[in-house]
């Protein structure tokens, strides 16, 4: 079994319910959620003129390959009416593969660990809550240290 770390974000509709539904759907796709962070309200990245996001992180266990986890995430996003109109635009749900075991991968648009994980407080805060000691496989630093070193000044507040 593999450990997969996932990020969830939503800023359209019932943001909390969107995240809860996406997490529940992960189980149906063969990803057993072992631990889920609390939900944080966060500032949008890129396009600032949009609603605040809810963000959370989870760690799951799966026999799926990284590509299969990506297919599951995209299918769940579609089921929750995710529309990809503009980069960093508003969305009902966004599911990111943050890390998969200690794998470093860059194939066909799938990059693991997530290339911006270490730069984004809205990812680091919830991930630190559930896995502070997990090592970033490329940077060789624990999540807790990456959070301390982050210069991201975006608002991230626990709900």
KEFI-402297 format. One record per atom (N, C-alpha, C): atom name; x, z, y; residue in one letter. Coordinates in steps of 0.2 Angstrom, whole numbers, m for minus. Layout:
at/c1/c3/c2/aa
CA/X/Z/Y/a .
...
END
This chain:
at/c1/c3/c2/aa
N/4/0/m6/x .
CA/0/0/0/x .
C/4/0/6/x .
N/2/m3/11/x .
CA/5/m4/18/x .
C/2/0/23/x .
N/6/3/28/x .
CA/3/6/34/x .
C/3/1/39/x .
N/m3/1/42/x .
CA/m4/m4/48/x .
C/m6/0/54/x .
N/m3/m1/60/x .
CA/m5/3/66/x .
C/m9/m2/70/x .
N/m15/0/72/x .
CA/m19/m5/76/x .
C/m21/m2/83/x .
N/m22/m7/88/x .
CA/m24/m5/94/x .
C/m31/m8/95/x .
N/m36/m4/98/x .
CA/m42/m7/100/x .
C/m44/m6/107/x .
N/m47/m11/110/x .
CA/m49/m10/117/x .
C/m55/m14/119/x .
N/m59/m11/124/x .
CA/m65/m14/125/x .
C/m67/m13/133/x .
N/m70/m18/136/x .
CA/m72/m16/143/x .
C/m78/m20/145/x .
N/m82/m22/140/x .
CA/m89/m25/141/x .
C/m94/m22/136/x .
N/m100/m21/138/x .
CA/m105/m18/134/x .
C/m104/m11/133/x .
N/m106/m8/127/x .
CA/m105/m1/125/x .
C/m98/m1/123/x .
N/m93/1/127/x .
CA/m86/1/125/x .
C/m85/5/119/x .
N/m87/11/119/x .
CA/m86/16/114/x .
C/m89/14/107/x .
N/m95/11/107/x .
CA/m98/9/101/x .
C/m94/3/99/x .
N/m92/m2/103/x .
CA/m88/m8/101/x .
C/m82/m6/97/x .
N/m78/0/100/x .
CA/m73/2/96/x .
C/m74/5/89/x .
N/m80/9/89/x .
CA/m82/12/83/x .
C/m84/7/78/x .
N/m87/2/80/x .
CA/m90/m3/75/x .
C/m84/m7/73/x .
N/m79/m9/77/x .
CA/m73/m12/75/x .
C/m69/m8/70/x .
N/m68/m2/71/x .
CA/m65/3/66/x .
C/m68/3/59/x .
N/m75/4/60/x .
CA/m79/4/53/x .
C/m78/m2/50/x .
N/m78/m8/53/x .
CA/m78/m15/50/x .
C/m71/m16/47/x .
N/m66/m12/49/x .
CA/m59/m13/46/x .
C/m60/m10/39/x .
N/m63/m5/38/x .
CA/m64/m2/31/x .
C/m67/m8/26/x .
N/m72/m11/29/x .
CA/m75/m17/25/x .
C/m71/m22/23/x .
N/m65/m23/27/x .
CA/m61/m29/26/x .
C/m55/m26/22/x .
N/m55/m20/20/x .
CA/m49/m18/15/x .
C/m44/m14/19/x .
N/m45/m11/25/x .
CA/m41/m7/28/x .
C/m43/0/29/x .
N/m41/4/25/x .
CA/m43/11/25/x .
C/m40/15/31/x .
N/m44/17/36/x .
CA/m42/20/42/x .
C/m40/28/40/x .
N/m34/30/41/x .
CA/m32/36/39/x .
C/m32/41/45/x .
N/m31/38/51/x .
CA/m31/43/57/x .
C/m33/38/63/x .
N/m37/41/67/x .
CA/m40/38/73/x .
C/m38/42/79/x .
N/m36/39/85/x .
CA/m35/43/91/x .
C/m41/44/94/x .
N/m41/48/99/x .
CA/m47/49/104/x .
C/m47/43/108/x .
N/m52/42/112/x .
CA/m53/36/116/x .
C/m51/38/123/x .
N/m47/33/126/x .
CA/m44/34/133/x .
C/m47/29/137/x .
N/m49/30/143/x .
CA/m51/25/148/x .
C/m45/23/152/x .
N/m44/17/153/x .
CA/m38/14/156/x .
C/m39/8/161/x .
N/m34/7/165/x .
CA/m34/2/170/x .
C/m33/m5/166/x .
N/m36/m10/168/x .
CA/m35/m17/165/x .
C/m28/m19/167/x .
N/m25/m23/163/x .
CA/m18/m26/164/x .
C/m20/m34/166/x .
N/m15/m36/170/x .
CA/m16/m43/172/x .
C/m21/m44/178/x .
N/m27/m45/176/x .
CA/m33/m46/180/x .
C/m36/m39/182/x .
N/m35/m37/188/x .
CA/m37/m30/190/x .
C/m44/m30/191/x .
N/m47/m35/194/x .
CA/m54/m35/196/x .
C/m59/m36/190/x .
N/m59/m31/186/x .
CA/m64/m31/180/x .
C/m65/m24/178/x .
N/m70/m22/174/x .
CA/m71/m15/172/x .
C/m65/m12/168/x .
N/m65/m5/169/x .
CA/m60/m1/165/x .
C/m61/m2/158/x .
N/m56/m1/154/x .
CA/m56/m2/147/x .
C/m56/5/144/x .
N/m59/5/138/x .
CA/m58/10/133/x .
C/m53/8/128/x .
N/m48/12/126/x .
CA/m43/10/122/x .
C/m42/16/117/x .
N/m40/14/111/x .
CA/m39/19/105/x .
C/m34/16/100/x .
N/m31/20/96/x .
CA/m26/17/91/x .
C/m28/20/84/x .
N/m26/17/79/x .
CA/m28/20/72/x .
C/m22/18/68/x .
N/m21/22/63/x .
CA/m17/20/57/x .
C/m21/19/51/x .
N/m20/14/47/x .
CA/m23/12/41/x .
C/m19/11/36/x .
N/m22/11/30/x .
CA/m18/9/24/x .
C/m21/3/21/x .
N/m17/m2/18/x .
CA/m20/m8/16/x .
C/m16/m12/11/x .
N/m18/m16/7/x .
CA/m15/m20/2/x .
C/m14/m27/5/x .
N/m18/m28/11/x .
CA/m18/m35/14/x .
C/m11/m36/17/x .
N/m9/m43/17/x .
CA/m3/m45/21/x .
C/m4/m45/28/x .
N/1/m45/32/x .
CA/0/m45/40/x .
C/m5/m51/42/x .
N/m4/m57/39/x .
CA/m8/m63/40/x .
C/m16/m61/39/x .
N/m17/m58/33/x .
CA/m24/m56/31/x .
C/m27/m51/36/x .
N/m22/m46/38/x .
CA/m25/m41/43/x .
C/m27/m45/50/x .
N/m23/m49/52/x .
CA/m24/m53/58/x .
C/m31/m57/57/x .
N/m32/m60/51/x .
CA/m38/m64/50/x .
C/m44/m59/50/x .
N/m43/m53/47/x .
CA/m49/m48/48/x .
C/m50/m46/55/x .
N/m45/m45/59/x .
CA/m46/m43/66/x .
C/m49/m48/70/x .
N/m47/m54/69/x .
CA/m51/m60/72/x .
C/m58/m61/70/x .
N/m59/m60/64/x .
CA/m66/m60/61/x .
C/m71/m54/64/x .
N/m68/m49/65/x .
CA/m71/m43/68/x .
C/m73/m44/75/x .
N/m68/m47/79/x .
CA/m68/m49/86/x .
C/m74/m54/87/x .
N/m74/m59/82/x .
CA/m80/m64/83/x .
C/m86/m61/81/x .
N/m87/m56/76/x .
CA/m93/m53/75/x .
C/m96/m48/81/x .
N/m91/m46/85/x .
CA/m93/m42/91/x .
C/m93/m46/97/x .
N/m94/m53/96/x .
CA/m95/m58/102/x .
C/m89/m58/107/x .
N/m83/m57/104/x .
CA/m77/m58/108/x .
C/m77/m65/111/x .
N/m76/m67/117/x .
CA/m75/m73/120/x .
C/m68/m73/123/x .
N/m64/m79/122/x .
CA/m58/m79/124/x .
C/m58/m85/130/x .
N/m60/m82/136/x .
CA/m61/m87/142/x .
C/m54/m87/146/x .
N/m51/m81/147/x .
CA/m45/m81/151/x .
C/m41/m76/148/x .
N/m34/m77/149/x .
CA/m29/m72/147/x .
C/m30/m65/151/x .
N/m30/m60/147/x .
CA/m31/m53/150/x .
C/m38/m52/153/x .
N/m43/m57/152/x .
CA/m50/m56/155/x .
C/m54/m51/151/x .
N/m60/m50/153/x .
CA/m64/m45/150/x .
C/m66/m47/143/x .
N/m67/m41/139/x .
CA/m69/m43/132/x .
C/m73/m37/129/x .
N/m77/m39/124/x .
CA/m81/m34/121/x .
C/m76/m30/116/x .
N/m71/m33/113/x .
CA/m67/m30/109/x .
C/m60/m34/108/x .
N/m55/m30/108/x .
CA/m48/m33/107/x .
C/m45/m29/101/x .
N/m43/m32/96/x .
CA/m39/m28/91/x .
C/m32/m31/90/x .
N/m27/m27/91/x .
CA/m20/m29/90/x .
C/m17/m25/85/x .
N/m13/m29/81/x .
CA/m8/m26/76/x .
C/m2/m24/80/x .
N/m2/m17/80/x .
CA/4/m14/84/x .
C/10/m14/80/x .
N/10/m12/73/x .
CA/15/m12/69/x .
C/12/m12/62/x .
N/17/m14/57/x .
CA/15/m15/50/x .
C/21/m13/46/x .
N/20/m7/43/x .
CA/26/m4/40/x .
C/32/m4/45/x .
N/38/m6/43/x .
CA/44/m7/48/x .
C/45/m14/48/x .
N/40/m18/47/x .
CA/41/m25/48/x .
C/43/m28/55/x .
N/47/m33/55/x .
CA/48/m37/61/x .
C/47/m44/59/x .
N/42/m47/63/x .
CA/39/m53/61/x .
C/37/m57/67/x .
N/38/m64/67/x .
CA/36/m68/72/x .
C/35/m75/69/x .
N/29/m76/66/x .
CA/27/m83/63/x .
C/20/m85/66/x .
N/19/m91/67/x .
CA/13/m94/68/x .
C/8/m90/73/x .
N/11/m87/79/x .
CA/8/m83/84/x .
C/7/m76/82/x .
N/9/m74/76/x .
CA/8/m67/74/x .
C/15/m64/75/x .
N/15/m59/80/x .
CA/22/m55/82/x .
C/21/m48/80/x .
N/25/m45/76/x .
CA/25/m38/74/x .
C/32/m36/74/x .
N/33/m30/78/x .
CA/28/m26/81/x .
C/25/m30/87/x .
N/20/m27/90/x .
CA/17/m31/96/x .
C/22/m31/101/x .
N/23/m37/104/x .
CA/28/m38/109/x .
C/28/m34/115/x .
N/22/m31/117/x .
CA/21/m27/123/x .
C/20/m20/122/x .
N/20/m18/115/x .
CA/18/m11/114/x .
C/22/m6/118/x .
N/29/m7/118/x .
CA/33/m2/122/x .
C/32/m2/130/x .
N/29/m7/132/x .
CA/28/m7/139/x .
C/21/m5/142/x .
N/17/m3/138/x .
CA/10/m2/140/x .
C/8/5/138/x .
N/7/9/143/x .
CA/4/16/142/x .
C/m2/17/139/x .
N/m7/12/140/x .
CA/m13/12/136/x .
C/m13/11/129/x .
N/m7/8/127/x .
CA/m6/8/119/x .
C/m2/14/117/x .
N/3/16/121/x .
CA/8/21/119/x .
C/4/28/119/x .
N/0/30/123/x .
CA/m4/36/124/x .
C/m8/37/117/x .
N/m12/33/115/x .
CA/m16/34/109/x .
C/m12/34/103/x .
N/m7/29/103/x .
CA/m3/29/97/x .
C/2/35/96/x .
N/4/38/102/x .
CA/8/44/102/x .
C/4/50/99/x .
N/m3/50/100/x .
CA/m7/55/98/x .
C/m8/55/90/x .
N/m7/50/87/x .
CA/m8/49/80/x .
C/m2/48/76/x .
N/4/46/80/x .
CA/10/44/76/x .
C/16/45/81/x .
N/17/51/84/x .
CA/22/52/88/x .
C/29/50/86/x .
N/30/52/79/x .
CA/37/51/76/x .
C/38/44/73/x .
N/33/40/73/x .
CA/34/33/69/x .
C/39/29/73/x .
N/44/26/70/x .
CA/49/23/74/x .
C/47/15/75/x .
N/49/13/81/x .
CA/48/6/83/x .
C/53/2/79/x .
N/51/m2/75/x .
CA/56/m5/70/x .
C/62/m10/74/x .
N/60/m12/80/x .
CA/65/m16/83/x .
C/69/m12/88/x .
N/66/m7/91/x .
CA/69/m3/97/x .
C/72/3/94/x .
N/71/5/88/x .
CA/74/11/84/x .
C/73/17/88/x .
N/67/18/91/x .
CA/65/24/95/x .
C/58/26/92/x .
N/57/33/92/x .
CA/50/35/90/x .
C/45/33/96/x .
N/39/33/95/x .
CA/34/32/100/x .
C/34/37/105/x .
N/35/43/103/x .
CA/35/48/108/x .
C/41/47/114/x .
N/46/45/111/x .
CA/52/43/116/x .
C/50/37/120/x .
N/47/32/117/x .
CA/45/26/121/x .
C/40/28/127/x .
N/35/33/125/x .
CA/30/35/130/x .
C/34/39/136/x .
N/39/43/134/x .
CA/42/47/139/x .
C/46/42/144/x .
N/49/37/141/x .
CA/53/32/145/x .
C/49/27/148/x .
N/43/26/147/x .
CA/39/21/150/x .
C/38/22/158/x .
N/39/16/161/x .
CA/38/16/168/x .
C/31/13/170/x .
N/27/13/165/x .
CA/20/10/167/x .
C/16/16/171/x .
N/14/14/176/x .
CA/10/19/181/x .
C/3/18/180/x .
N/0/14/176/x .
CA/m7/13/175/x .
C/m11/19/173/x .
N/m17/20/176/x .
CA/m21/26/174/x .
C/m23/25/167/x .
N/m22/31/163/x .
CA/m24/32/156/x .
C/m26/39/156/x .
N/m33/40/155/x .
CA/m36/46/155/x .
C/m40/47/148/x .
N/m39/53/145/x .
CA/m43/55/139/x .
C/m50/56/141/x .
N/m54/53/137/x .
CA/m62/54/138/x .
C/m64/61/136/x .
END
